[in-house]
Every structure is written in structure tokens, then in C-alpha cells.
């Protein structure tokens, strides 16, 4: 039973020992157990030097007081770090052998009892009898030891982690310390620099103060100098003036008092006074009259000014009155509201105002002198003004409230609508602009298509006139084109007629030939003549036809295509533009030579109004240029300049 | 604008008569009077020596010709060409001569300002006024011609004497609180006399006709003071231009300053219109080049045309750096004049010599600035309408009116250039609305 129990315990211990990392073969006990126990105890003492100073002291005490092999060994163990991985057998053999079991046990017992464990021996019944080893106690001890060991291990671990933590803390603190030290150093340096600067600035300041003081002194000195100079100058001036006056006096005496014959006036005859009156003697009366007149003038002036001031005052009063009336009328519809709200406080004021208004509305009040009415007037105005002000402020508040509420009301146009409208309008504007642009381009093309030279001239300011003229030309040209069209139609008709005639003629000729042929058979001698005649006739008729047909066809497009650019270009180039009209006439006559007579009749009539129009435009130009030439203003100059330009163009 | 032909002239002596009907001009010792409408010579008078000064009497009936070198004054009548009058100042000499407002008395100032002699054309009487002060503007007549104020200097003190012009009786005599009086000027209504001190001290004193001191105004101390003074035609304002480049406007009720107009060298307010004269290079017409080039084209000054451009603000005006260590420095408001309707005030700042400032008096702010190409010599308002004529010593005359401004080339020889101008009264006949403008040749 006991054995079994021991076995169980041993197994348990083994497991624990294995867990603790000791591979002690516990089977050969008790020596193994003992070795383990001693190892445990030693180890405990070795690895836990700082766990409990008490136990350490105790262990040391014990190890020192009792010289034992285990203590020796423990010394050995201390020297050779952790010997557990070494050969355990040899190690155990060093401590407990077959021979010294008893001693070992007693030693261990001693040791354990000193540590406070129960004795390994059984309670001795008698003193003499040899004490038996109590296995239960041993095992209990072992268990205790192991628990202790584990506790120690845990504590060690804790301590180690704590140690690590503390170490890192220490490092951190050290680095912090270093950093702070550095900072301290730099700030100290900075402080020194600042102190130095401060010192310098103070020095400068002192210098500046000194300078300022000097300057002030200087200014003072200069002012004194100026003052003294001024006094001196004044004194000198006075002295000089006195001298000058003396000299003048002398001169006066010398020049004036001596009867200077030269000083005289020669007059043919004396003229009458401007006012027609006669001069009067100077007496006390005249003096008094002069004084009177002077005061009269002054009085008149003052009266005039007083009148003006009165008028101004009256006007201002009128304005004031009007303002007051308007104020009252403005404030009266609003009067009810504050009345309803009795706590408003304005109600009392308003009633006052009403009374005042009733009083002051009498016109006579305004004609009273200011002093009596002034206070009333100003007071009432002030009151009303205050009311107005509060009202306006209220309105402002309302407005701001409305603003805060936003523009969700229906009567306000929504932003989207607005934007849409503006977008639409912008689009329209864009379209209009484009239209204008295209129109301009077309105009440009119309104007520039003819000649490159015109472009330079077109840049000048008289584009409008040009356009006008071009329009005129254009209408003329259109008319001509119509005429041409008419001519062409007549030509084609003529051609058709000719064709018909020719056909008829052909038929006639065929019949004639037939007859001839029939005749030839009868009159052989006439044959040769007839043939010659036929060939000549037919050839001539062909040629005639050709010319008649081709000429108008050739001429017409030629004249149209050639004539129009020539005339327009010439027109744009030159103001008189007579060559263009002559060109037109020529081309037309050219055409009309080969055409019917009625066209020829038209052409001179047509050219006449054209020339008249030109004559009309020419004087306009001269009129425009004359004031420019006279005044020398630059618009006139530009006109003359362009005129000269035109002339220059015409010269080559 | 129409120009007459060029008349010969000497000593820039050319004056329109006060009624605007006649034009008197001098050529050496001859006096020529022309009719303004026809420009025909009406009278030709011959004086004893070269004429140095001419003046029309207020009623346009007489002309006074002074020959200072000889101490002589000759008077001519327009109505009676054979009438003549000769005043000889003898050994006393003559430095100034002027008409009294009634046109029947002549005031001659002798050399050294010893006295003023009043010669009457009506009677044989001669009056003397002693101790006249030699200053910028020592004599002033009221506009109605009743009173004359005269600055005097006795015992190193300034006095003002007020005389009744009808009989030359002394009305008031009072001393002024000035150090060295520089000028006096009656207000147009004839009731207030402005007296200002020398440029060393800023001081304006305002005296009533009866000699009471109404007010004294001093803008600052210890610096150069007043340079020019002008009354507004309504007598409502007194404009005082000073060496600090400001014009101060005093009112006629309290005689305190209403506002001051600074003349900054840069104009930044976009409301102010700045007209800048710009030269226009002459355009040479190819066809019109004659072989010996005409004289007008030869002189570069005469041939250049100019026009006004509206400069966009901010505009920096050309300024002159004054010489600090010389007397009469070119700084401050040297000239100022109200328009006849007193709506505008034209000023010239002497260290911005090319510019004319025109101020709106109704709004009391700057209205227009004209910047010329050369320094402004003189400017004068049209007596009938708000129109300003300016000349710069070139061959052009510049006219400004609220509608705009124009530069006009004065036709004539190449060396012909106007130095000063006089605007005649507009004739009452309504056929022309232009006051005639006399351009004076420098030759």
C-alpha cells in the first residue's frame, strides 16, 4: 500500500521534474530522490540570490557553518554555472553514494529542518534507536520543494521581464535625458545669442538716443540761429528801410519841392466827367457824405447777405417741413401696429408725435422766430427720426429673416428659371453674333473678291460709303444683266428664226436643185455654172450663220465675267470712277454692235443716271473734307490722306 | 476757328477795349486801333517814343500809352483823334501808370515809389499820394469803381488807405498786422479787402470797407506761404494758392477754410478726366511735295500737329525738382483763376509746369487735368462762358470747355508763337458766339 503510494508520488514527481527540465532517473531512489532534493535545494539557492535575502542568508549561514560535501559541491555548482545538463550520475555520485546515504540523508534532513521543513526521519521512539527515514515526509518535502521551485521560476520570470522592462525604461530615460541635455545646451546657446543681440540692440538704441539728442540739439541750435537771423534780418531790414526812407525823403525834397518845370500836363481841352457832373470842392460835407455812402454800401451788402441767408433759411425750413410731413405720413399707417402691441413702448412716443404734429402743422409756427420754436421743432424731429430709425431697423430685421427663409416663395423667380432664361438669351446672342459674322464675311467677300488691292483700302474707315457705292453698282450691274438676258433671248429667237429660215431655204434649195437637176439633164451647158454658184452660196451662208451664232455667245459671257470685276475694282479704287462707266459703255456698245438696235438705244439712257449719281457723291466728299482741312482735325486729315492715296493709285 | 491775318506787334502790347469793340496794338512808337469786326484800322496814333505800356480807359474812350524810359504818358481819344494829352513826370521818373475806374484820372507812380500822382483829365487838379508801397499788387479798385485801396509803408509798418475815387478823398487809413505786405485785392462786391503777407509768412487778413478786421487766416507757420490769391466772381470764395502746392478755399460767412485742393503728381481717381496733349506726326502727301519746301514745313515746331488724348488713370504727371537753395523756387500754386460763372477754378502748380488743374467748385473736387507737352505760360477764362484758353509758348492755342478740349494751330510764319493771350468780351451781337482771341507773337 505504502509502496504503491510512493510509486504514485514518484510518477507524479517525475512528471514534474520532467516539466521542470530535470531528467533525473528517479527510479533508483532514495539516492536519486535525495540527489534531486539536494539539487533542488542548491539550485534554489543558486538561482535565487535576490528572491529572499532571508533564505539566502540562512543558506549561506548553513553552508558556512556546516562544512559538508554538499556545501562544497554547492560552491562547485556556483562556479560551474548550471551543471544539470552534465552527467547527472557522476554528479549524484559526487554527492550521494552507496556509502554516504546515511550522511546525505542526515545532512539533507538538517538542511531541510533549518529551512523549516519537517524532518525526514520518523519520530524516534527512543533516543538510542536509529531513526528511520520517513518517505512520506521526504516526498512531501520534495513536493514542497518543487512547488517552491516553480514559484521561484515564476517569480524569476517575472523579475526577468520586469528587469527587461526596467532596462528598456532605463534606456528610454537615458535617451530622453540625452535629448533634453542637448536641448538644454542649444537653448542655453540660443539664450546667449539672444542676450548678445539684446545687448547689441541696446547699444544701438543708446547710440540712436544719443544721435536723436544730438539732432534735437542741432535742431534747437538751428532754430535759435534761424530766430536770431530772423531778428537780425528784421532789424537790418528796418535799419535799411529807415535809411531808404530817409534817402527817399531827401530825394523827395530834392525832386519834388524844387519847382520842376517839366512836371506838367498838356491837354488840348479838358474833357467832361464820365458821370456828367461837375467836380466839387473838398469840404467837411463831402467827407461826411463819403462816410454815409460807405456805410450805405456796407449796409446794402449786409442786407443783401441777410436776405440771402433768410431765403436759404426759409428753403431749409420748407425742406424740413416737407420731410416732417412725409415722415408723419410714412409713420401713420404703421401706428396701429405698435398700438396693438402695447409693450412696444413706442406707442407713447407716437401719441406725443401726434400731438406735436397737430401743433406744428399750423403754418404760423414756421414763421415764428427760431428761438421759440427751435426746441419743439428739434425735439419732434428727433423723436420722429428715432421712430423712423427703429422702423427701418425692424424692416431690416424682417428682410434678413426673409433672406434666411430663402426664396422659396412663388412670387420670386426661381433660380433655375433665371438661369434657363439667361442661357436662352445667351444662345440667342450667340446666334445673332454668328449671323452678323457671316454677314460681315459675305460683305467682305463681296468687297474683296474682286481685287487684292482693295483689302488694304477696305481697312480704312470709309467702308460704309464703299458699301453704299457697291450696292449701287450692284443694282446697276443687275439691270445690265437683265438687259443682257433680254438680248440673249432675242439672239436665240433670231437664231431659231434663222434656223427655220435656213431650213426653208434648204428645202427651197433642194427643190431648186431638183429642178436644176431636172433642167441639167435638159441643159447640159449650164451645169458647171450652177454648181459653182451653189458651192459659193452655200459656203457663204454657212459662214454667216456661224458668225451670227458665235458672236453673241462668245461676247456675252466674256463681257459679263470680265466687266464686273473690272468695274467693281475700279470703283473701289478710285473716287471719280469714270473709267469704269466708260468700260461699261464700251462693253455694252461692243455687244450692242452685234445685237439689235433697240439695245443701243437703251444704253445711253442708262449711263446717264449713273453719272448723275456720281456727281452727287463727289461733292459730298468735298464737303466732308473742307471742315477737316480748316480745323485740322484728324478725321478731315484722314479723308484728305485717303484721297491722296487714291490719286497715287491712279497715277500708274 | 477763324484767324485773321498776322499783325505786326512790338512788346506784346495788344489789348481789346473793355467793351470788346476795338483792338489796340503797338508797333514801336505807333498805336494802331482796329475795329474788332472788320479788323480795319480805325485810328493810328504816333507817340513820342517806343511805347512800353498801353491801357484802355474803362469806358473804351481813351487809350493811355506809357513811355517809362522818358517818364512820359500820352493819352489818345477814340472819339476825337485830334485830341491829345501829354503828361510828363519829369525828373521824378515813371514806373507805372494806370487809369482810375472813371476813365478821367491817371495814376502815375514815380520812380522809387516816392509818390503816386493823380492827374485829372477833367480839371487841372493834381493830387499826390505819398508812401505807396512797392509790392506785388499795391493798388486795387473796387469793381464799381467807387473806392481805391492802396498799400502804404511808413516807419516800417504796413498801412492800407482807402480812397474815394470820385474826389480822391481819404476815407480810411489803417495799419495791417503784416510783416511785409505783398498784395491787396478787393472782393468783387467791393465790401471786403483781402490783404496777404509776403511769401515768408502765411497770412491772409480780411478787412471790411470801413477798416474793421473781419478775420485773419494762417494755414501753417515756418514755411514759405502764399503765392497767389483770387476771389471768386460771386465774392463767395477766396482761393489762396501757396508754396506747399495746395489751394485753400475760404468762405465768406465765417472766413474759415472750406476745403483744400491738393495737387498730387499722380492722379488715381477714375472720375477725373485727364487730357493729355499728344503730338501727331505730320502726314506727308506725296503729291503735295513742292520742290523748294515751304517755310512752314521747314520748322519742325510749326509743322507738328497735336491733339488731346484721354489718358487712363492712374496718370503720373511730369514733375520738376525744384532747386532748393535758390530764391523763388519753382514750387507751389503760381496761378489760379475762377471762371466767370465761378463754377470752375483753374490752377497751375509750378513744379508740375505742364499741367492745368480744373476744379469743380460746386462739388469742391478735381474735375479735369490737362497735361500739355510744354510748360504752361498763361491761361485765361473766356469772360462770357466757362471756357479756358491756354498757351504754352508754342504755335498753338489750347481751349478747354466742359464739353472737351481742342488744340488749335495758329497759322502764320514759322517763328510766330503766342506767348500770352487776351480774350475779348463777347460782342453782344448774336452772330458769333466766340470771343475773339488775340494771339501775341514773340517776334
Interface residues (C-beta under 8 A of the other chain):
Chain A: X234 X237 X238 X241 X242 X245 X248 X251 X252 X255 X256 X260 X261 X262 X263 X264 X265 X266 X267 X268 X269 X270 X271 X272 X273 X274 X275 X279 X280 X282 X286 X287 X290 X291 X293 X294 X295 X297 X298 X301 X631 X632 X633 X634 X637 X640 X641 X644 X647 X648
Chain B: X1 X59 X77 X82 X83 X84 X85 X86 X87 X88 X89 X90 X91 X92 X102 X103 X104 X112 X114 X115 X119 X120 X121 X122 X123 X124 X125 X126 X130 X146 X147 X153 X155 X156 X164 X167 X169 X171 X179 X189 X190 X191 X208 X209 X210 X280 X283 X285 X286 X287 X288 X305 X307 X408 X409
